[in-house]
Amino acid sequence: MKHGLQAFKESYPEIQAIFVGTRRDDPYGDKLQFFSPTDPGWPQFMRVNPILDWTFDDVWGFMRKCDVPYCCLYDQGYTSLGDVDSTTQNPALLKDGKYQPAWTLANGELERSGRSTPSGTSDSLSRLSVPIRES
């Protein structure tokens, strides 16, 4: 992500702020404000965190109601995407031998049950070629 933001900053130096989808219950999200500068060592932007106080259910309710495209892994039982070596399908979504879509998770507190380590590790799923689900 850092490399991508740096490339973006170089291409669009006039951009001063970026929208981020961090929530308070995300790792390190509890220390953020609705407007927070990027951390030292990162390309300098003002991070705008409009969904900081949203819950897992709030996010999925909005995405489904507004038909927002999303990564197809969420339809395959993943509820939290991160490091390729530590991200698995959420066991709370396994029903009758098949993983249900993320939005069917009954308890949003189990969102990260498919993660074995905190986010922020070096290899993210974004390096994979994963199609976006079009509604």
Z-matrix of the N, CA and C atoms (Angstrom, degrees):
N
C 1 1.440
C 2 1.531 1 110.23
N 3 1.319 2 115.89 1 -38.95
C 4 1.461 3 119.72 2 -178.80
C 5 1.530 4 110.37 3 -60.63
N 6 1.337 5 116.27 4 -43.89
C 7 1.467 6 120.63 5 179.61
C 8 1.535 7 110.49 6 -62.43
N 9 1.324 8 116.92 7 -43.30
C 10 1.458 9 120.98 8 179.36
C 11 1.520 10 112.50 9 -63.14
N 12 1.321 11 116.72 10 -41.04
C 13 1.471 12 119.89 11 178.14
C 14 1.525 13 111.44 12 -66.82
N 15 1.337 14 116.08 13 -36.19
C 16 1.462 15 119.20 14 178.40
C 17 1.527 16 110.56 15 -65.68
N 18 1.331 17 116.66 16 -43.52
C 19 1.463 18 120.66 17 178.21
C 20 1.529 19 110.32 18 -62.79
N 21 1.329 20 116.59 19 -40.69
C 22 1.459 21 120.75 20 178.10
C 23 1.527 22 110.57 21 -62.72
N 24 1.326 23 117.22 22 -45.10
C 25 1.468 24 122.20 23 -179.74
C 26 1.529 25 111.05 24 -61.34
N 27 1.323 26 116.50 25 -39.09
C 28 1.466 27 120.39 26 178.50
C 29 1.524 28 111.25 27 -68.00
N 30 1.323 29 117.35 28 -37.24
C 31 1.466 30 121.20 29 179.94
C 32 1.527 31 112.64 30 -76.55
N 33 1.323 32 116.35 31 -31.28
C 34 1.467 33 121.59 32 -176.21
C 35 1.527 34 109.99 33 -132.25
N 36 1.325 35 118.07 34 67.41
C 37 1.470 36 120.28 35 -175.99
C 38 1.528 37 114.24 36 -62.99
N 39 1.321 38 117.01 37 -18.74
C 40 1.470 39 119.91 38 -179.84
C 41 1.533 40 112.28 39 -76.47
N 42 1.324 41 118.11 40 -16.53
C 43 1.469 42 121.52 41 179.90
C 44 1.526 43 108.60 42 -72.08
N 45 1.319 44 115.82 43 124.80
C 46 1.456 45 121.80 44 -176.35
C 47 1.534 46 113.55 45 -105.12
N 48 1.346 47 116.98 46 -21.07
C 49 1.463 48 120.57 47 -174.87
C 50 1.520 49 110.48 48 -138.40
N 51 1.322 50 115.58 49 152.53
C 52 1.470 51 121.77 50 177.38
C 53 1.531 52 108.51 51 -133.05
N 54 1.325 53 115.63 52 146.15
C 55 1.460 54 120.89 53 174.64
C 56 1.523 55 108.61 54 -87.02
N 57 1.326 56 116.09 55 136.88
C 58 1.458 57 122.55 56 -177.66
C 59 1.524 58 108.26 57 -127.73
N 60 1.312 59 116.82 58 145.39
C 61 1.465 60 121.43 59 -178.69
C 62 1.515 61 114.09 60 -96.75
N 63 1.313 62 117.69 61 30.08
C 64 1.459 63 121.25 62 -180.00
C 65 1.524 64 110.59 63 -76.52
N 66 1.337 65 114.75 64 141.73
C 67 1.467 66 121.80 65 174.85
C 68 1.523 67 109.40 66 -116.59
N 69 1.301 68 117.18 67 160.11
C 70 1.466 69 120.91 68 -178.33
C 71 1.519 70 112.86 69 -58.81
N 72 1.334 71 117.76 70 -32.19
C 73 1.462 72 119.05 71 -179.43
C 74 1.529 73 112.79 72 -86.02
N 75 1.335 74 117.96 73 3.38
C 76 1.460 75 121.46 74 171.37
C 77 1.524 76 108.10 75 -76.53
N 78 1.340 77 117.06 76 154.39
C 79 1.463 78 117.96 77 175.93
C 80 1.529 79 110.78 78 -53.99
N 81 1.305 80 116.28 79 130.46
C 82 1.465 81 125.56 80 179.75
C 83 1.529 82 113.73 81 70.62
N 84 1.323 83 118.35 82 -1.61
C 85 1.455 84 121.36 83 -179.85
C 86 1.512 85 113.57 84 -70.95
N 87 1.320 86 117.30 85 -22.71
C 88 1.454 87 120.42 86 -177.91
C 89 1.529 88 112.99 87 -67.03
N 90 1.326 89 117.00 88 -17.31
C 91 1.470 90 120.86 89 -179.19
C 92 1.532 91 112.64 90 -95.67
N 93 1.319 92 117.35 91 -4.89
C 94 1.465 93 120.91 92 -176.25
C 95 1.526 94 112.03 93 -84.99
N 96 1.314 95 114.50 94 158.89
C 97 1.459 96 123.30 95 172.05
C 98 1.530 97 106.52 96 -114.82
N 99 1.308 98 118.01 97 175.16
C 100 1.457 99 120.14 98 178.88
C 101 1.530 100 111.29 99 -63.16
N 102 1.314 101 116.87 100 -28.22
C 103 1.467 102 122.74 101 173.80
C 104 1.524 103 106.68 102 -126.39
N 105 1.329 104 116.89 103 115.76
C 106 1.467 105 121.77 104 -178.29
C 107 1.525 106 109.18 105 -138.89
N 108 1.341 107 118.23 106 129.82
C 109 1.466 108 119.12 107 176.56
C 110 1.526 109 110.14 108 -66.98
N 111 1.328 110 116.07 109 155.18
C 112 1.470 111 119.47 110 176.45
C 113 1.527 112 109.00 111 -63.51
N 114 1.307 113 115.37 112 158.97
C 115 1.458 114 121.71 113 -178.70
C 116 1.529 115 111.18 114 -70.42
N 117 1.332 116 117.25 115 156.11
C 118 1.469 117 120.25 116 175.88
C 119 1.534 118 110.87 117 -55.44
N 120 1.327 119 114.83 118 140.77
C 121 1.463 120 119.91 119 -178.81
C 122 1.515 121 114.30 120 89.72
N 123 1.315 122 117.08 121 -6.72
C 124 1.466 123 122.74 122 178.08
C 125 1.521 124 108.36 123 -105.08
N 126 1.340 125 117.66 124 156.97
C 127 1.471 126 119.35 125 173.58
C 128 1.534 127 108.93 126 -54.56
N 129 1.320 128 115.81 127 138.07
C 130 1.455 129 119.80 128 -173.93
C 131 1.532 130 112.73 129 -80.45
N 132 1.315 131 114.74 130 115.13
C 133 1.459 132 124.68 131 175.13
C 134 1.518 133 107.29 132 -140.35
N 135 1.315 134 115.83 133 161.08
C 136 1.454 135 120.60 134 165.44
C 137 1.526 136 104.79 135 -92.32
N 138 1.326 137 117.23 136 121.53
C 139 1.465 138 121.44 137 176.99
C 140 1.525 139 107.92 138 -82.92
N 141 1.299 140 115.84 139 126.54
C 142 1.458 141 121.94 140 175.81
C 143 1.525 142 105.66 141 -103.94
N 144 1.321 143 116.44 142 120.49
C 145 1.467 144 122.95 143 -174.07
C 146 1.527 145 110.70 144 -112.85
N 147 1.325 146 118.53 145 75.71
C 148 1.475 147 120.01 146 -172.72
C 149 1.517 148 114.71 147 -71.07
N 150 1.332 149 118.86 148 -20.32
C 151 1.469 150 119.20 149 -177.48
C 152 1.528 151 111.55 150 -110.32
N 153 1.299 152 116.60 151 24.18
C 154 1.454 153 122.58 152 -176.01
C 155 1.530 154 112.51 153 -51.72
N 156 1.305 155 117.74 154 -40.17
C 157 1.467 156 120.81 155 -176.94
C 158 1.531 157 113.83 156 -98.32
N 159 1.313 158 117.51 157 11.23
C 160 1.462 159 120.84 158 177.96
C 161 1.526 160 110.33 159 -77.81
N 162 1.329 161 115.80 160 153.71
C 163 1.456 162 122.31 161 173.91
C 164 1.526 163 109.32 162 -97.64
N 165 1.312 164 115.96 163 172.27
C 166 1.467 165 122.27 164 173.93
C 167 1.534 166 109.41 165 -54.24
N 168 1.327 167 116.32 166 -46.31
C 169 1.475 168 120.44 167 -179.84
C 170 1.523 169 111.93 168 -65.18
N 171 1.331 170 117.75 169 -37.09
C 172 1.467 171 120.99 170 177.20
C 173 1.530 172 110.44 171 -60.04
N 174 1.329 173 116.12 172 -45.41
C 175 1.471 174 120.80 173 -178.67
C 176 1.518 175 110.26 174 -61.24
N 177 1.342 176 116.28 175 -51.30
C 178 1.466 177 118.51 176 -177.50
C 179 1.527 178 112.21 177 -68.76
N 180 1.313 179 117.87 178 -34.24
C 181 1.463 180 120.02 179 176.25
C 182 1.522 181 111.06 180 -61.16
N 183 1.329 182 116.11 181 -45.61
C 184 1.463 183 120.83 182 178.53
C 185 1.528 184 111.15 183 -63.97
N 186 1.335 185 116.27 184 -48.24
C 187 1.461 186 119.80 185 -176.74
C 188 1.526 187 111.86 186 -61.89
N 189 1.300 188 117.37 187 -40.69
C 190 1.463 189 120.31 188 -178.92
C 191 1.527 190 111.40 189 -73.58
N 192 1.331 191 116.85 190 -40.73
C 193 1.461 192 119.71 191 -179.80
C 194 1.529 193 111.22 192 -66.02
N 195 1.324 194 116.35 193 -38.91
C 196 1.471 195 120.97 194 -177.54
C 197 1.529 196 112.79 195 -93.79
N 198 1.331 197 116.42 196 3.42
C 199 1.460 198 121.86 197 176.61
C 200 1.535 199 111.88 198 56.41
N 201 1.335 200 115.98 199 46.05
C 202 1.464 201 122.25 200 -179.12
C 203 1.529 202 109.05 201 -77.81
N 204 1.344 203 118.46 202 127.74
C 205 1.470 204 120.33 203 176.20
C 206 1.534 205 110.47 204 -62.90
N 207 1.342 206 116.26 205 144.20
C 208 1.461 207 120.60 206 179.63
C 209 1.516 208 110.31 207 -146.14
N 210 1.320 209 116.14 208 166.07
C 211 1.462 210 123.14 209 -179.49
C 212 1.529 211 110.04 210 -60.98
N 213 1.327 212 116.47 211 133.89
C 214 1.466 213 121.45 212 -176.95
C 215 1.527 214 113.80 213 -64.80
N 216 1.331 215 118.60 214 -16.45
C 217 1.464 216 120.31 215 178.79
C 218 1.523 217 111.56 216 -62.43
N 219 1.329 218 117.22 217 -27.76
C 220 1.461 219 119.85 218 178.01
C 221 1.526 220 111.83 219 -66.17
N 222 1.318 221 118.12 220 -24.29
C 223 1.467 222 121.56 221 175.90
C 224 1.524 223 111.74 222 -80.70
N 225 1.333 224 116.64 223 -9.42
C 226 1.466 225 122.07 224 -176.32
C 227 1.525 226 112.57 225 -106.46
N 228 1.334 227 116.97 226 15.73
C 229 1.451 228 120.56 227 174.98
C 230 1.512 229 116.14 228 97.71
N 231 1.321 230 117.89 229 7.04
C 232 1.456 231 121.10 230 174.90
C 233 1.524 232 108.42 231 -90.93
N 234 1.325 233 116.50 232 138.51
C 235 1.461 234 120.17 233 178.64
C 236 1.515 235 112.71 234 -120.42
N 237 1.322 236 116.77 235 -12.21
C 238 1.458 237 121.77 236 -179.35
C 239 1.520 238 107.34 237 -149.13
N 240 1.330 239 116.22 238 118.07
C 241 1.461 240 120.24 239 -176.08
C 242 1.521 241 110.48 240 -103.39
N 243 1.317 242 115.58 241 136.46
C 244 1.461 243 120.73 242 -179.56
C 245 1.507 244 110.59 243 -158.91
N 246 1.298 245 116.93 244 -130.60
C 247 1.455 246 124.21 245 -177.93
C 248 1.530 247 110.83 246 -60.71
N 249 1.331 248 116.53 247 134.28
C 250 1.465 249 120.23 248 -177.38
C 251 1.522 250 112.85 249 -64.32
N 252 1.316 251 117.04 250 -24.11
C 253 1.457 252 119.87 251 -178.50
C 254 1.523 253 113.49 252 -90.49
N 255 1.320 254 117.14 253 -9.19
C 256 1.468 255 118.92 254 -176.39
C 257 1.525 256 113.43 255 -127.17
N 258 1.317 257 118.28 256 4.77
C 259 1.457 258 121.88 257 -179.17
C 260 1.524 259 109.54 258 -104.74
N 261 1.314 260 115.93 259 125.10
C 262 1.465 261 121.07 260 178.40
C 263 1.520 262 108.98 261 -131.51
N 264 1.314 263 114.81 262 171.29
C 265 1.454 264 119.16 263 175.05
C 266 1.527 265 108.33 264 -64.11
N 267 1.304 266 115.50 265 148.02
C 268 1.459 267 121.08 266 -176.67
C 269 1.528 268 109.74 267 -76.87
N 270 1.337 269 117.16 268 117.75
C 271 1.465 270 119.08 269 -179.19
C 272 1.524 271 113.52 270 -59.97
N 273 1.325 272 117.97 271 -23.60
C 274 1.470 273 121.07 272 178.59
C 275 1.533 274 111.56 273 -68.69
N 276 1.326 275 117.40 274 -13.30
C 277 1.466 276 121.24 275 179.99
C 278 1.531 277 113.41 276 -100.53
N 279 1.321 278 117.60 277 3.41
C 280 1.458 279 121.10 278 179.30
C 281 1.522 280 109.84 279 -81.66
N 282 1.318 281 115.88 280 113.42
C 283 1.461 282 122.70 281 -179.62
C 284 1.521 283 108.80 282 -129.89
N 285 1.315 284 116.19 283 122.01
C 286 1.458 285 122.02 284 178.75
C 287 1.534 286 112.18 285 53.25
N 288 1.317 287 116.57 286 41.07
C 289 1.454 288 121.75 287 176.67
C 290 1.518 289 115.48 288 78.49
N 291 1.329 290 117.80 289 6.26
C 292 1.460 291 121.52 290 -179.32
C 293 1.527 292 109.46 291 -131.87
N 294 1.345 293 115.38 292 139.21
C 295 1.454 294 120.21 293 178.07
C 296 1.521 295 110.60 294 -80.91
N 297 1.322 296 115.22 295 131.73
C 298 1.457 297 122.70 296 179.40
C 299 1.529 298 109.65 297 -88.36
N 300 1.338 299 118.48 298 161.95
C 301 1.474 300 121.22 299 178.19
C 302 1.530 301 112.15 300 -63.33
N 303 1.309 302 115.65 301 152.41
C 304 1.468 303 122.41 302 -177.61
C 305 1.521 304 112.36 303 -53.57
N 306 1.311 305 116.97 304 -41.06
C 307 1.467 306 119.86 305 -174.43
C 308 1.522 307 113.21 306 -65.86
N 309 1.348 308 118.17 307 -10.61
C 310 1.463 309 120.67 308 178.88
C 311 1.526 310 112.52 309 -89.46
N 312 1.334 311 117.57 310 -1.38
C 313 1.461 312 121.24 311 -179.57
C 314 1.530 313 109.37 312 -58.46
N 315 1.314 314 116.90 313 120.48
C 316 1.470 315 121.02 314 -175.60
C 317 1.521 316 112.91 315 -74.81
N 318 1.325 317 117.65 316 -30.43
C 319 1.460 318 121.58 317 -177.54
C 320 1.524 319 109.03 318 -121.36
N 321 1.336 320 116.38 319 102.94
C 322 1.463 321 121.32 320 -178.17
C 323 1.518 322 113.80 321 -58.64
N 324 1.345 323 118.05 322 -20.59
C 325 1.459 324 120.47 323 177.46
C 326 1.525 325 111.91 324 -67.62
N 327 1.329 326 117.08 325 -14.47
C 328 1.465 327 121.53 326 178.68
C 329 1.530 328 111.95 327 -94.66
N 330 1.327 329 117.11 328 11.28
C 331 1.466 330 121.94 329 -176.94
C 332 1.520 331 112.69 330 -51.71
N 333 1.308 332 118.50 331 -41.04
C 334 1.475 333 121.68 332 -175.70
C 335 1.525 334 112.77 333 -97.23
N 336 1.330 335 117.93 334 20.53
C 337 1.463 336 120.85 335 179.41
C 338 1.528 337 112.51 336 -67.23
N 339 1.313 338 118.19 337 -14.81
C 340 1.457 339 121.88 338 176.68
C 341 1.517 340 112.95 339 -95.30
N 342 1.314 341 117.91 340 13.62
C 343 1.470 342 122.18 341 -179.17
C 344 1.519 343 108.98 342 -115.87
N 345 1.324 344 117.00 343 130.30
C 346 1.456 345 119.10 344 179.59
C 347 1.517 346 112.88 345 -98.10
N 348 1.339 347 117.97 346 -11.64
C 349 1.458 348 121.41 347 176.19
C 350 1.517 349 108.64 348 -139.46
N 351 1.338 350 118.10 349 160.97
C 352 1.465 351 119.94 350 177.80
C 353 1.523 352 111.71 351 -62.87
N 354 1.331 353 116.22 352 155.79
C 355 1.462 354 119.18 353 177.05
C 356 1.517 355 109.49 354 -69.74
N 357 1.329 356 115.21 355 168.40
C 358 1.447 357 119.77 356 179.09
C 359 1.513 358 112.36 357 102.55
N 360 1.335 359 117.92 358 2.56
C 361 1.447 360 119.54 359 176.57
C 362 1.515 361 109.74 360 -76.23
N 363 1.318 362 117.34 361 170.73
C 364 1.461 363 120.91 362 -165.84
C 365 1.516 364 116.60 363 -73.05
N 366 1.306 365 120.41 364 -35.45
C 367 1.461 366 121.41 365 -175.83
C 368 1.512 367 110.14 366 -101.64
N 369 1.307 368 117.94 367 108.49
C 370 1.463 369 119.36 368 -178.94
C 371 1.517 370 110.35 369 -101.18
N 372 1.328 371 115.84 370 160.25
C 373 1.462 372 120.78 371 178.34
C 374 1.512 373 111.80 372 -62.68
N 375 1.325 374 117.57 373 -16.90
C 376 1.460 375 119.66 374 -178.64
C 377 1.522 376 112.11 375 -65.10
N 378 1.329 377 118.41 376 -15.64
C 379 1.465 378 119.69 377 178.44
C 380 1.525 379 111.16 378 -80.08
N 381 1.341 380 116.52 379 -10.52
C 382 1.457 381 120.34 380 177.23
C 383 1.517 382 109.66 381 -84.79
N 384 1.304 383 115.71 382 157.51
C 385 1.454 384 119.72 383 174.56
C 386 1.519 385 107.76 384 -89.60
N 387 1.323 386 116.21 385 94.89
C 388 1.448 387 122.06 386 -177.21
C 389 1.509 388 108.70 387 -118.13
N 390 1.339 389 118.28 388 120.91
C 391 1.460 390 119.39 389 -178.83
C 392 1.517 391 112.14 390 -67.71
N 393 1.320 392 115.33 391 153.79
C 394 1.455 393 121.94 392 175.38
C 395 1.523 394 107.75 393 -90.06
N 396 1.330 395 116.99 394 135.28
C 397 1.454 396 121.25 395 178.11
C 398 1.515 397 108.36 396 -74.00
N 399 1.296 398 116.41 397 122.48
C 400 1.468 399 121.11 398 174.96
C 401 1.522 400 107.01 399 -96.60
N 402 1.296 401 116.11 400 130.14
C 403 1.478 402 120.21 401 -177.83
C 404 1.502 403 111.00 402 -77.60
